[in-house]
Amino acid sequence: MTATTPARPAPADLWHHYGRNRAATDRTVPSSFFWTWGQDTGPGAELLGALAGRHVADLGSGAARHAAHLAVQHNPAQVDAIDASPAQHAIALDLYSHLAPTLRPVHADVTQHLIDHPDHYDAAYSVFGAVDFADPRRLLPATATALRPGGLFVVATLGHYLTGAPAEPDVVHADIPAKNPDGTAATMRRWVLQEHVWTKLLDEAGFTGITADLLPPATPGPRAADTLLLRACRQP
């Protein structure tokens, strides 16, 4: 008789509750696209360049609101809204399945999906998404792999912790509060890194033409934060 190794239980979906209340009342396709933490000011989708006929990846797309805007307003060939959370994927399907095939919600580990799709995308972006919550030492090289040579990568991430504490000077994560689906307390990893750390990681991952801009919040407040906006291209 051969012993078998029991399958590991699936990890708890720590994004189960996120955006659920909004999804119940707001089913619209957003008319605007913002990179800033407050989602109320600053540059928009023009930073991704001309998207007509192109394949685009939203890394850690959540409910796919940014992806839906691009699908409706910018005429891409396809936008893949990739998220590992079963709950977020289900919300995206419920809200925007009518935008298929231009918008394609993808339930997958973002890093592994990118590894599995080399030279597939013309552009990729993360708006406080997977770049914040996946190990950048794996995710950034995977993104370079998935982009076609010269493909554009744009990232909006926190310029500092929401507590006001400065970003990390090295590649380390913080454990931040989260909730299990049953409401009990949990933690998840988040990478909040200084500009020079992100720049070094992008360079090592195979990107060139790296730029960084710090965007202040439009309205000060206890949860306001600077946005670090990063842009780079996969090496030709």
C-alpha positions, 0 to 999 in steps of 0.5 A: 500500500502506497502512502500519499501525502495529504494535499495542503489546504488552500490559504485563506482568502485575505481579500474576501471582504475587500470592496464587497460593499462597493460592488453591491452598490456601484456596478459602473465602469469607471470613467477615469483612471488614477494612479494615486492612493486617493484615486482622485487626482494626478495622471491617468491611463495616458501613462500606458501609451497608446493601447489600441490593439495591444495586450495588457496585464493588470497585476493584482486587479481586484474587482478589475475596475481599472481594467474595465476602464481600459477595456471600454475607453482605450480599445485594447485587444485584451486586458487580462485582470489577474488576481489570486483572490477567489473573492476578487475574481468572483466580483470582477466576473460579476461586475464586468463579464459583459465586457468579454472578450476584451476584458478577461478576469484571470484567477491565478497567482500573478507571478506564476501566470506571468512566468507561464506567458512569456513575451505575451503582453505589450504593457503591464501595470499595478495600481497598489496591486500585486507589486505591493503584495508579492515578493518583488524578487520573483514578481519583477523578473516574471513581469519582464519575462511576460512583456514583449521586448520594449514593453512598458511597465507602470507601477503605483505603490505607497511612498511610505507606510500609511502610519507615516513611517518611512519606506524600507531601505532594503527589500523587506516586507511588513506584516499588516492587519488583514481579516480571514473570510470568517472575520478573524484577525490575520496578517498579510505581507506588504512591500513598502520600499524606498525609491532606490530599492525599487529602481535597483530591483527593476534594473536587476529584473531586466528593465531599462529607462526606469523613472520614479515620481513621488505624487503627494495626496490631493487632500491631507488626512489620517489615511492620506499617502504619497504615491511612488509612481514607477515606469520602466520598459523591458530591455529590447 
